[in-house]
Amino acid sequence: MKKDVFDHYIAVDWSAKNMAIARMTKRSNKITAIDVPSDVKELQLYLKNLKGSKVLTLEETTTSQWLYTELAGYVNKIMICNPHRNRLLSEGPKTDKIDAAKLVQLLKSNLLKEVYHSADRFIYLRRLVSGYQDLVKAGVRLKNQKYSLLKACGKDGNKKETVELELEEDRHVLESIERQIEMYEKEKRSYEQEFIRLERKYPEIKHQKSLPGIGNISAVKIVSRVVAPYRFATKGHYLSYSGLIKLEKISGGRSYGKKNPRYSRELKSVYKTSALSAIAGNNPIADYYQYLIKEKNYPEHNARNKVARRLAILSLGVFKSKKKYQPYRRHFVKSKQYN
C-alpha cells in the first residue's frame, strides 16, 4: 500500500492539564517537541500556521472523538491510533514530550494502526447507542442485586410479583432497588422509541432490518458501529472486526493455533443473537442452518457460528449496496439469463 507523503507530521499527547506536541517534516527527521497547557484554540492556531500538507495523530482516549471533530478542519489528515499497538512508547523514560516524540516517529514511519473516527451524520447515533448500552448494563446490575437480596432472604429471586420481606431494613433496600428498576425501564423505553424514530430518518437502519433475525435495536447498533462499510476491503476484514473468525499463528511453516483479533464485542453480540433469532424462524437463514445440520453434518454450535458469519457478510453487503435484503434476487437473475 502506497504511503502518503506530507510536509508536516504532528503527534499530540493530550491530557486535561497539558498537551505535548511533537513535529517532524518531510525533509528532516529532527523532532521538535513542546509541552504547553492544554488549549484546543491554541492547538488549532498552531496547526493553521504550519504551511503545506499536514497529518496529525492522537491516541484513542475518551477525548479523541472531540479532538477529531475540533481539529479535522486544520489538517489534511487526522489519524486516531490504537494505543495497544504502540509498544515503543512503553520503553525507556516516560514523559508527555517523550511519548509525543515517539508517536510522531511511528507516524512518519507509517507504523500506526488507525482507529476509525468520523465527523459525519452518524455521530449522534453512536452516542445514543453508547448511552443505551450503559443504561442496559446498569439495569442488569440492579436486577442482579434484587435477585441476590431475595435469595439471601430465602425467597424466589425470579418472581415478578411483589415479595414481602420480614426485616424492615431488607424491605427498605428492596423498595429502593425496585424504584430504580422502574426508572430504568422507563428510560429504556424512551431510548427504544428514539430508535424507532431514527429508523424513519436513516434508510441504512431499514436496510439492516430487512435481514432475518435483525430487529430495530440490532440494526441501529450495526449502523452506528460500522458507519462507513467501504473501510472494510474484504469480508474477511469485516468478520475479523466482528469477532467471528480467529487469526492463525504460523511460523516456520508450522501452525501454533489461532488467536482472537481485537474486535467489536458489540457487533459480535449482535450477529450471534440475531443468528439465534433467524434460525428459529422461516427464512433463508434458517434454511441455510438446516442445510448445514442435515446435509453437511455440522455440529450445532459450528452451524450457528457459520450462520452468524453468513449474516454478517449479508449485513455488510446490504450496507454497501444501499438496498434492502433480497434473498432470491440472485437466483432470479441467473434463471432469467438462461431463459
RAHUHU-V773794 format. One line per field, one symbol per residue. ss: DSSP state (H for helix, E for strand, L for the rest). burial: + if it has 9 or more other C-alpha atoms within 8 Angstrom, else -. A space follows every 10 residues. Layout:
ss: ???
burial: ???
This chain:
ss: LLLLLLLEEE EEEELLLEEE EEEEELLLLL LEEEEEELLH HHHHHHHHHL LLLEEEEEEL LLLHHHHHHH HHHHLLEEEE ELHHHLHHHH LLLLLHHHHH HHHHHHHHLL LLLEELLLLL LLHHHHHHHH HHHHHHHHHH HHHHHHHHHH HHLLLLLLLL LLLLLLLHHH HHHHHHHHHH HHHHHHHHHH HHHHHHHHHH HLHHHHHHHL LLLLLHHHHH HHHHHHLLHH HLLLHHHHHH HLLLLEEEEE ELLEEEEEEE LLLLHHHHHH HHHHHHHHHL LLLHHHHHHH HHHHLLLLLH HHHHHHHHHH HHHHHHHHHH HLLLLLLLHH HHHHHHHHL
burial: -----+++++ ++++---+++ ++++++---- --+-+--+-- ---+--++-- --++++++++ ---++-+++- ++--++-+++ ++---+--+- ---+-+++++ ++++++++-- -+--+----- -++-++-++- -+--++--+- -++-++++++ +-----+--- ---------+ +--+--++-+ +--++--+-- ++--++-++- ---+++++++ ++++-+-+++ ++++----+- ----+-++++ ++++-+-+++ ---------+ +-++--++-+ ++-++++++- --+-++++++ +++----+-- --+++-+++- ++++++-++- ---++----- ---------
